[in-house]
Amino acid sequence: MGLFQNNPKSKEPKQVIFPGLTSKFACTCGFALAVAVAGALSPADARSVLDEVLAAREEPVYEIGDSADGNFLAAYVAEKRQDMRAASAYYQQLMLDHPKDADILSHAFLATLEDSDFETAFDIADKLYKRDKHNTLAQLALTVRHFKKGRFKQARALLQPGVRGGNRDVASTLMMAWAHVGSKNRSQAEKTLALLGDNPSISAWKDYHLGLVRGVFADANGAVQALEKAYRGDSSSLKIVDAYARALSRQGNNARAAEVYRRFADRLPDQPLVQEGLKQLESGKPLDFAVHSAQEGVNEVLFVLSAAAADGRRAPGNELPSIIYLQLALYLEPTDPMSVMTLVEIFLRMRQYDLVLKTLARVPEESPIRSEADVEIGYALSHSGRRDEAKQFFEECVAKYPDDINLLLALGDTLRGEQNWVGAADIYTRAIQRIGTPKSRHWTMYFARGTVYERAGQWDKAEPDLQKAMELVPPTHRYGTAQVLNYLGYSWVDRNENIDAAFKMLQEAIRLSPQDGAIIDSLGWAYFRLGRYDDAVRELERAIELKPADPVLNDHLGDAYWKTGRKNEARFQWRHALSSRPEADTIPIIEKKLEVGLDAVLAEQKDAKPAAETKPGAAAQ
């Protein structure tokens, strides 16, 4: 999810997604692993919407065929669609037909585990491990089950072959240490961690877990000593920062704990876990250790494994390893917010919105990051086609938490999506009133409000907001700067104001985002509005090369061709625009241009814009 493209008059505007969950929870753990988000359930009043949606979900019925080949094909297709519940059903049938087929067993194991059908997955893992003692994923699953059941001796027996020191099998060594913790053997746990040596690539991770182990045994001084080393190795890791600050607080050093949090907050403002820690420290409440049991310690290992699996694998179809690790983590700690919301972030990328809602339902309501999760619930409802429910959800949340900026912004986005420009502006105003002195990160608020004011025809309010956004947006944020330049620059051209400055702004926007066809379209359409049709054709042809199937760009280029006498090419572009799913109210205008030509349409609409009531940049994203 990213900030919406400049689209001031599109009938289906993109939502304004503010810098939020992923950025707030970005952290590393030894290997510069990008860790995602954490969150919580909705407030009790608003939660009824989520409960109703989940209750209304019908369990799918799968038609299991008589043919093994047919069931295999159905399972394969389900995997490709990333429908692991269907894949699990088909593979389990195939297991009955072919109980000794190792490939079918492996696929069934992965599908059932991804679908969080743990008992079935563990039964299959038993079969796999008996057939192949080197099946590391089956071994991992069985080890996790032993941790869940408190069978730490059995866990150690499975882990022992992988504990070879150095960084040859870090995960096995870490889990072996936590198995000793489960047996109350601190000395052996620390000796096991020492096997990892001093390899710089894993030293922060080793020290982090050493500090967590000492915290379980209530050794605040020892925990601080280890976590301080981890912190020196990687002070950008939210996990390390939080564990270190908590250990310092248990040691009685609340001032230093607050300093550690604040230094992190300087780099990543408004991080909910950090803000909650600071709030507790300021109230005089001591913080607790980050981890309290062997199960929680292994959850930490699995969480970082999921991040390692995701590192560099953001493309669709590469999510399975991360999902497997996270599902195992949640088997151990079903309500762990970081694991839950990391899984949510993956399901969002996969557009599995029902799974997003189902996963969010795991997290306790009292979490300090409740509002971030509420935002994701509402957006998942909206993106899954339940816009009315999303609006109702956000309205109920805002009614209960009227000062929550995240929820206000989400409600504003929802109203904007309904083209309720004035209503959205009012909600954005409420959010802006709560930020105090604007900082650079608040540029999106002013940009959002400026765009809806412009759409509402209130330019006297829109212009100052767009200029304020231009003032606040960090120069390092090339994309954001390009968007504000594009919107404000074109708006000036559209109003025949500040023409020289406007063209410089549009050209600078293109320099910052040279592959953005929507912004190039802005410059081309600005030339068109000024009657510089040859220049318009040149820029609009460039835009079309980048976004060839965009109806707005095709419509604009058709108009420019018409004005330069290339009437056959104009009609071709208009037909292309019609075949590219344009906005509904533009269809009659394009059809009229095909029938009588652009000049006749303009003559009928002396006050209308040459193409749709659309500014450039309205290209579908």
Helices and strands as residue ranges (DSSP letters): H 21-24, H 44-56, H 68-80, H 84-97, H 102-114, H 118-131, H 136-149, H 152-159, G 160-162, H 170-182, H 186-194, H 203-216, H 220-233, H 238-251, H 254-267, H 272-282, H 294-310, H 320-332, H 337-349, H 353-360, H 370-383, H 387-400, H 405-417, H 421-433, G 440-442, H 443-455, H 459-472, H 478-494, H 499-512, H 517-529, H 533-546, H 551-563, H 567-578, G 584-586, H 587-596, H 598-604
